């Protein structure tokens, strides 16, 4: 049995590998994606795009210890 916290997965959106909990894609409510792509989709849904998204992701990584996906 593989531990979900240590299992390496590949994001179908960005192609990066990541460990830990997956986000669920908002596009189909079924596809597991990396946390960064999940955050990007949530920010897009809130009307936040481009450079602002990257600044928010950088803040999350720096302050909550999430490694870049």
Secondary structure, 3 states (H helix, E strand, C coil): CCCCCCCCEECCCCCCEECCCCEECCCCCCCEECHHHHHHHHHHHCCCCHHHHHHHHHHHHHHHCCCCC
